[in-house]
Amino acid sequence: MVGMDTAQRLRLYYEACIPMGLLVLGMFHYGFPPFDDTTLTLVPGLLMCIIITYYLYNRLSSNTDDTHVLLGTQTSMYRRRADPGRMWGGMLVPLVMFALNIGDASDEKHSVGLGACGAWVLSVAMAWTFTVRLSGLSSGCSWALCVAGILALALAGPWERGNTGVHVCLVAMSAIAQHMGTQFVVRKLPRSFTLGEAAAIAQGICLALLDLAAQLFTRKQGLVDPQHMCVLVLEAAGVGTALIVCVLYMAPRHSQGVSVKDTVWMCVAAGAGAGFTTSIIAFVLGANPMRWIVLAVLGSQTGRIVLIYWFMLMACATAIYAWCAQTPTSSSKLMLHIKRKSYHILAVLLFAPAYIATPLVLHIGFTIALCVFVCAESVRVLCLNGWGTQMTHFMRRFTDARDVGLVVTAHFYLLVGCAVPVWLDNTRGCVEAALAGVLALGVADTCASLVGLRFGSIKWPATVKTVEGTGAFIASLVVAVECVRWEKGFGYDTASGYDEMPGYGLVGSFVVCVAMGVLEALTDQNDNLVIPLTMYAAVKMLIHSDTISWVSVVVVAAMLAVPLIPHSALIQLHSVL
């Protein structure tokens, strides 16, 4: 970032203010008061937020080359023409995990696996070590801060007393695993992710694996409630899918054509993955998972209607896309956007009605879809059975400049952006939070892209996004959120722990939608990933709340006013510190 102008620095700073401001608002409102054991786990997160704020602006205020990358990687391994997104690597997962704790009516002492508070502590540990290691401090100082943060979180976390050594090992393991996971993602899938995206993905995978490991060690057989089962199926299916990819990677390569050996390898991989997934679930619960899944999906009339609806819609969509694949490729930028955003519209038609009808079926459907996507992309990358070239030719019709790496990430981010809020909500009934990805990507992002490309003329500073597109994003998202609230009875389910609060209304919805519109305009990361997760957190923190602490408002206002401080004063402050 040599010679970075003021507009670029301000764009990155105010982009960072959105997730950091949300975390500050949430911490002050939900963490102080009352002062309980959970509050102790929020303090390191607040300190981390303040440190990132100061460090980020200090670095952006200097015209130094931002070539500092994760140890063991090179600049050429990251996605090009995008800022590193280190702030998102240190903020996104802790922000989402903090929001997950809001409105969680479950008893942490009787929870299965890590629990919401345990996941929050581990996410802070991973984000803390990620941020400190990239802070530019000396090696000794950064290691000392990492160790201090790990010990503080292990001792102050919401754990059962008397197992301090186990807690220290768990927190340290999470920090090391996220570092190794980020390295693996960047090195094995080059030019597919920014640093922040790779770190967020690695942190999410590490949390899922640690939660699954905790369930394996704390088996509660006979406990087959829908929330627990959905999470266990997701995590076990993820491990089974990883096993399938490993088996496919060991398959012998063939240059072209259909191969019997490739077909055998694919069948063996599928059988190994399915068998391993079923064995994990059966070991933890002592129950037949396939029977539960079949009954959950086909045991009710609503589930059967949703399956028929999906089948008919996918048949029509497949016919349309097959026809598009046979037509000559248009060089028009507008036509490319229409093709890409047609998937977003399809996502709305597939997911929104299904969630309103039966969230459990959609949860299971997302899990199966992600496994299928990962396996199909592995077959494409490895060119098994001669399908790789055909799949690549088809998918490149819908890609843009961000899909230049080894892996085509557009469809993954769309699926994950829609699925993660549903997985996190986990049938609790917070409909606006659960459908955050569907509404933000399927409705708002589509309107913003098409309106901005067709009618946009006023561009935001240091970005290609237009003010008209942002206006369309905000307006369409407000309408979509209000329609969902009206359809679901304003999104409250008292049986799930959400009571109607007097502060909820159009104002709170409008604030969230404006923040997401500004973020969509400013961010250089993949908006299909950061916007749905940030909106999920914003809905949980701002909409489902009757009041906001004035102290948090003052802190956020101070963050927004930092760019007004003269650069010379910042240099003097830095020299003093």
N, C-alpha and C positions, 0 to 999 in steps of 0.2 A: 504494500500500500504506500509506495513512495509517492510523495507529492499529493497526498490525499487532501482534497479541498474541504472547506468548512461544511458544505452541504452534505458531503459523504459522511463526515464525522458525526454530524447531527442526526443523519438518518440512522446510523448504527446505534447511536446513543439512545434515541427515542424508541427504537425497536426494542432495545434492552429494557427500557423503563416499563414496558407493558407487563412482561412476566414478573419482573422484580417488584413492581408496584402491587401486583396482585398478591404476591407472597407476603409483602409487608402488611397490606390490608388484612389478609387472613390471619397472620400471626398476632397482630395486635388485637383483633376482634375476638378470635377464638382461643388465643393462648393467654391473654391477660385481661381480666381475671377469668375464671378462678385459677389459682395457682395450685396445680396438682402435679402428679408424676409426669403426665404427658407434656406439661409446659416445659419441663427440663429438657426435653428432646427438641423443643422449638428454638431454644436460645442459640445453639450452634448454627441452625439454619438462618436465623436472623443475622448473626455475625457474618456468615458466608455471603448473604445478600448484600450487606453493606460493603464488604471487602471487594466483591465483584463490581459493585457500582463505582467505587473509587478507582479501582485498578483499570476498569474498562475505559472510563473517560480519560484517565491519565495516559493510557496507551494511545487512545484515539486522538488526543490533543497533540501528540507528537507525530511528525512525519517520518516515522521510522518504518523500515520494511518489515512487514508482518510475516516473517518466514519461519517463526518458531512453531514447529509442529511436534506431534507426539513422538516421544523417544522410540526409535526403531522404525520410523516411517520417513517418507520423503514427500516433498511438496507435490511431485508429479503423481502421487497416488491418490490425491483428493480430487473431487469434482472441480472442474475448471470454471472460470468466470463466475465465481461465487466467493463471498467472504467466508472465513473459516467457521464462523458460527460457534465459537468456543463458549459464548455465553449460554447458548441453548444446551450445550453439553453439560454445563454446570447448573442449569436451572429447570429444565423442562420436566425431568422425571421427579425431582423433589416437589415441584409445584403440583404435579398431578397426584402424587402420593399424599401430600398435605390435604388436597381437596377430597381425596378418598376417605379421609377420617371424618370429614364434616357430614353430619347426619347419619353416621354409621351407628345403628341401634344395637349392633351385636355386642356381646360381652367379650372383651378381649381375653379375659381369663379362661374362657371356654371356647375360644376360637381355634380353628384348625390351621396348621401351618404357621407362617410368620405372623399373620394378623395384619390389620391395617396400620397400627402403630409400629409394629416391627418392620414392615416394609418401608415406612416413612424414615425410620432411623437408618436403615441400610442405604436408602437412596441418598440421604444427606451425607453419609460416609463416602459413598462412591463419588458424589458430586464434589465434596470437599477435597478429596485427594486428586481428582481430575483438575480442579481449579488451581490448587496449590502447585501441582507439578508443572503447570503451564504459566505460572505467574512471573517467570523470569528471575525468581530469587535464586540464590546460590543453592547448590545441591544439599549442603548440610542443613541450611535453614528450611528448605522445603520438606526434607525428610523429617525434621523435628516437628514442623507444623502438622504433617500427616499423622505422625505417631500420636501427638497430643490430641488431635481431633478424634482419632480412633479410640483412644482411651477414654476421652470424655463421653463420647457417645455410648461406649460399652458400659460405662459405670452409671450414666444418667438415664439410660434407656428404660422403656417400660417392660423390664424383664422380671421374671421371678427371682427373688434374691437368693444368693447362695451359689450361683453358677457363674461367677464373674469370669473365670477362665474360658468357659464355653462362649460367653458373650463376646469377649475380646477376640477370640478366634473367629467367630462368625462375622463380626464387623470387619476384621482385617481380611478375611477371605473374600468378602464382597468387594472391598477396595481393590485387592489384587486381581480378582476375576474381571472386574470391569476394565481395568487397564489392559490385561491380556486380551479380553474380548474386543476392545476397540482396535487394538493392533491387528488382530486376526481379521476383522471386518475390512479394515483399510487395505491390508496387504493382499488378502485373497480375492477381494472384489475391487480392484483399482478403478479410480475415476468414477465411481458410482455414488459416493457420498462425500459430504463435507465432514470436517472434523466433528462439529457439533452433532450432525445427524448420526454419524457412526457411534459416537459416545452415548447418545440417547438410546439407540438400538441395543448396544451392548449392555447398558444398565438395565433396560427392560428385560432382556433375556436372562441376565444374571439374577434378577429378582424372581423371575418365574422358576428358574432352576433351584434356587435356594428355598423357595416356598415348597416346591415339590419334594426336595430332600427333607425338609422339616416334616412334611406329612408322612414320608416313609419312616421317619424315626418316631413319630407320635401317632401310630396307627389307631384309628377309632372305628373299628369295624362295627357295622350295623348302622352307622350314621350316614344315611343316604338322603340328605335334604337337597333340594334343587340347587341352591347357591353353592354349596360345597362340591357337589357333583360336577357342575358346569366348570368350575375352576380346575378341578382335578382332570377332567377330560381335556381341557385346553392344554394344560401343562404336559400331561402324558402324551397327547397327540403331537405336541411340539418335539418332544424327545424321540418319539417314533419316526417322525418326519426326518429329523436329523440323521437317524439310523438309515433311512431309505436313501438319503443323499450320499452318505458314506459308501453304501453298497454300490450305488450307481457310479460313484467316482472310481471305484475299483474295476468297473466293467471294461473289457477291452474295447479299443476304439476302432471304428470302421469308417472309411472315408465317405461312403455314400451307399444308398440303397437300404432296403429292409434286411435285417440280419436276425436269424433265429437265435443266435447267442445273445444279442441285445434284448430280444423279447424275453428270453429266459431270465436274464439278469434283472430286468424290470419286474417280472413276476416274483422272483425271489426277494427283491427289495421290498415290494409291496407287502408280501406275506410276513417278512421279518418285522417291518414297521408296525403292521396291524397287530401281530402277535405280541410284540413287546409292549405296545400301548395298552392292550387288554390286560396283560399280565400285571403291569404297574397298578392299574386301577383296581383289579381284583385283589392284589396284595394289600393295598391300603384299606379298602372297604370290606373285603370279604364278600363281595357281591358281584354278580355278572353285569358288567358295564353295557354290553351290547343289548341285553334285555331291557335295561333301564332306558337307553337311548331310543330304542324302537318304541317303547311305551310312551316316552315323553313326546316323540314326534307324531306317532300314528295313533296314540291312545285316545286322542280327543278329536272331535269333529273339526274344531278350529285348526288344529295342526294339519289335518288332511286337506282342508281347503287351502291353506297357505302353500302346501306342497304343489297342489294342482295349479294354483295361481302362478307360482314360480316356474313350473314346467312350461306353461303356456307362454308366459312372458319371455323366457329364455329361448323358446323355439322361434318366436317372432324375431327377437333380437339377433339370433344366429342367422336366420334367413337374410335379414337386412345387411348384417356385416359381411356375409358371404357374397352378397351382390356387390357391396362396396369394394370388396377385395378384387373382383373381376373388372371393375371399372378403372380407366386410366387414372393414375395418381395426379391430383391437381397440385400445382405449385402455389396456389393461392393460400395466403396466410389465414384468411378468414375460413376457408374450407377445412384447413387443418384444425383450427380451433373448434369448428362445429363437430368434426369427427371425434376429437378428444373429449369435448364436453358432452357428447351424446352418452358416453359411459357414465358421466356424473348424473345425467337425467335418469339413466337406467338404474343407477344405485338408489335414487329416491323412490322410484317405482317398486323396486325390489324390497327395500329395507324398511321404509317408513310404515307402510300398511302392516307388514309382518310384525314389527315391534308393537304397534298399537293392538294387534290381535293377540299375539302370543310371544312375549320376549324370550321365553325359554327356547322355542324353536329357532328363533333368529340367532341366539347365542350359539347353539350347536351348529347351525348353518354356517356362521362365520368361521368357526373352528375348522370345519371340513373344507371350506373354500380356501382358507389360508394354506392348509396342507396340500391341497391340489395345486395351488399356484406355485408353491415352492418346488414340488415335484416336477411340474411342467417346465418351470424355468431351469431346473437342473438338467432335464432332458434336452432343452434347447441349447444350453451352454455347452454341454458335453457332446452334442450332435449324435445322440443315440438313435438308432433305427432309421437314420436318414431324415428325421423330422426337424432337426435343428435349423437347417437352411430355410425350410418352408415356414417354420414358426417365426424365425427372425425376419423374413421378408414380410410376413403379415403384420407383425408388431411394429416394424419401423414405419408403417404408414400412419401410426398414431403417436409417434414420439417427437420430442422437441430437442432443443440444445442441451437439456439437462440429462438426457438419456444417451450419453456417449460412452459410458463405462461398460464393463463386462456384463453387468446385470441391467436389464431394463426395469427401472424402479417405478415407473408411472403407475402401473396397475397395482403394484404392491402397496404404494403409499395411499392410493385411493381406498383399497380394501382395509388397510390397517387404520387409516384415519376414520373410517366409518365404524370399524369393529371395536377398537379399543374402548371408546366411551360405553358401548353396550356391554363389553366384558367387565368393565369397572363397575358399572351400575349393577350388573349381576342380578337382575329381576327385582331390584329394590323399589322401583317405581318412580324415580326422578326422571321423567320423560324428557324434559328439556336438555338435561345433561347427557342422557343416553343417546339422544338423537343429535348431539352437537355436531358430529362429523357429517351425518347425512344432510343436515340443514346447511351447514357452512360450505360444504363441498358440492353437494348436489344442487342446491338452489342458489346460494349467494355467490359462490365462486363462478358458477356458470353464467349468471347474469352479469357479473363484473367483467368477465373476459369478453363476452360478446358485445356488451354495450361499450366497453372501453375501446375495443378494436374497431367497432363500426362508427361510434360517435365521439370518441375521446379526442380531445385537442389540447387540453391543459394537463401537462405532465407534472408529477411530483418531482421535487428536486432530487437529483442523483439517482433516479430510477426511471424505468420505462412505463410504470403504471400511471394511469390517468386519474384525474379527480372525478371525472364522470363515471368511470368504472367503480371507483370507491363508493360514490354515492349510490350506484345501483346495488353494490354489495350490501351496504347498510340497510337500504330500504327493503330489499328483498328478504334479508335475514330477519328484520323486525316483523314483517308480515308472516314469514314462515314460523317463527317462534310463537307469535300470538295465535296462529291457526292451530298449532300443536297444543298449546295451552287450552284453547277452547275445546278441542276434540277430546282431550284427556281429562277434562274437569280441572283445568288450571294446574295440572302437573303435581298434585299433592295426593299422597297416599298415607293416611294417618297410621295404617297398620304397618307401614314400612318405616316409620320414624319421621315422616315429613308432615308437619302440621302447618296449616295455613297461617301465614304471618302477615300482619297489617302493612309492612313495608314493601311487600311484593306488588308489582304493578308494571305499567308500561315504562316508567322511568328507569327502573332497574334493567329491564329488557333492552331499552334503548342504549344505556351506558355500555352494556356488554357488546351489543352489536356495533356500536361506534368503535370501541376498542379493537374488535376483530377486523373491522374494515380498515382501520389505520395500520394494524399489523400486516394485513394482506398487502397493503400498498408499500410498506417499508421493508419487509423481510426479503432477504436474498436466499433464504433456505427454501426447501421444498414445502410450499404452503399446505400441501395435502397431509403433511405430518404435524407441523407446529400449530396450525390454526385449530384443528379439531380438539387437540389435547389442551391447548390454552383456553379454548372456549368451554370445554368441560369444567376446567378449574374455575373459570370466571363465573359460570352459572352456579356452581356449588357455593362459591364464596360470596357473590354479590346478590344474586337473585333470591336465593333461599336464606335471606337474612332480613331482620326487621330494622337493624341499625348498623352503623359503621362507626368505629372508634374515631373521635376527632384527632387523637394523637396520630393514628395511621394516615389520616388525610394530610396532616401537616408534614409527615415524613415523605409522602408521595409528592406533595407540592415542592418540598425542598429538592427532591430528586429531579423534578422537571425544571427547576430553576438553576441547576448546576451549570448548564452551558452559558448562563449569563455572567458567571464569574470570569473576570479577566484571566487570560492565559498566564500572565506574569504572576498573578496571585497563586494559581495552581502550582506553578514551578516553585515558588517560595514555600508553599505548604509541603510539597514533595521533599524539598531539601530539609525541612524541619523534621518530618517524619522519618 
